[in-house]
Amino acid sequence: MQNSNKTSVLGCSSTNFFLSYLKGLLGIGEEARAAFNQDQDLYSTFVPKKPPIVDSTMSKRNQTSRKEPTISKQSSLVTIFAVWNTMMGTSLLAMPWGMERAGLVAGPFLMIVQGGVCLFTAYLNLRTESHLGSPTWEISELTRALLGPVAEVIAKIFSFVVLLGANIVYWILMSNFLYFTINFITGVREDVILSDTVVSSVNSSLAGALCPLFKEEIMNESLKEISLYQRIWDLQNTVPIFLVLIIGPLLNFKSPTFFTKFNSLGTLSVMYIILFVIIKSSFWGINIDLKDVTSIHYTPLIKGSFPAMSGMLALSYFIHNIIITLMRSNANQKNNGRDLTIAYILVMLTYLSIGVVFFLGFPLGKSCIQDNLLNNFATWDIMTVAARAFLLFQLMTVFPLISYMLRVQTMVALVGNPYPSRGHILLFNAFVITVCVLFAVFLPKIGTIIRFTGALSGLVHVFAIPCLLRLATLKKSGKISTPSYTMYILIIIYGAANLIGQFFVKDR
């Protein structure tokens, strides 16, 4: 096999993977997909085609007799890590925060149970495609064929919401990483490190741990004048705007294939974060108190703010709108269920290793844990500096890819042309950047953005559409029963309750 067609086991870093990801996300029809494989210009063939309506009188042989484009196959191991790598995202840094919001027992419980539910609904999409779909159908085509064009439009709208939400979170994180990286280079330090005089149980192993809540109180009470540097280089008011000068030009490329060369950085960043948390926690030890409510280490088993965790997990386990594309490349289609299960278990274990280990070891008050765990470390901590610089570069390569997907999906839906003119592209990019900057300035809380985005889009793509597609399939085959109907409706109700619960969670 030629190297150009080979997919990386731990990163899915090839351009072919990104192309299949993009095609699955946008729901390209069969003719456009065939042309896509022949055309070197990525954007020129993103014209969706209405899927054929399933006819129960059509023989199975006739349904599969059409000539299909060649699909490169990969082993189960590659497929498993492709799914794992694709699901790993910005919520990884917020897992300890989710644990603090949910509680010591409720956090891991939600990770496991909701992970199982999301695995089940993702598998429902695969079953629906295998029973009623063409070998090249995607979720959008199945939705149109089984639920109607209105449902297809709703599905695409919430795919747009997911992409825009991801862009907003990336912009906030890039602003954060850029701010602290430049501060480290220039030697600016504004950390307030708690010591033995503040917390009696703290020892030398605390070096580097930071409570931003305490720091903000100290800064607000102090009368120290703000320097000119601090006025110009401000995390919330100016850095998100300066970031436009760096990211803006990267969004105007017609083709994003250059940025796909850096996809393997996603796997490296996940491995580094896991190693980072394990090393830090090994110095801290376990700092949990279940009895003394006056202790800074007191941790309730469950908290009323647990919906913050369930909302975030709806996005953390979100892969449903592209799962058919990912699993189609599996060499042995009979192993799809097994491989998908293994991938979800790996994702679950990754989230548990980050969230639970950090939460158990964090040596300060659990309320200090931030929705970006790197904010709990001083700017001079070398491992934190390396993490911020590395993640900044990675996100600068990911952001143009997500923006490209968002742009193509929007332009095809509105004007039927993925690249109508340079003016259209500039105007759309300006809109996306403006939204990202506004959130970074006025609501730079990635935990809040992730949980609302996850709960909203998860209701549609994770809980509702897979169940409705399955019910439509069972109804068509005459096999629907009261227990199955009840189970699928309860899953949808859970998704709705998850969204409603977000409005009862107060941000700190």
Beta strands, then each sheet from edge to edge (+ up, - down):
end
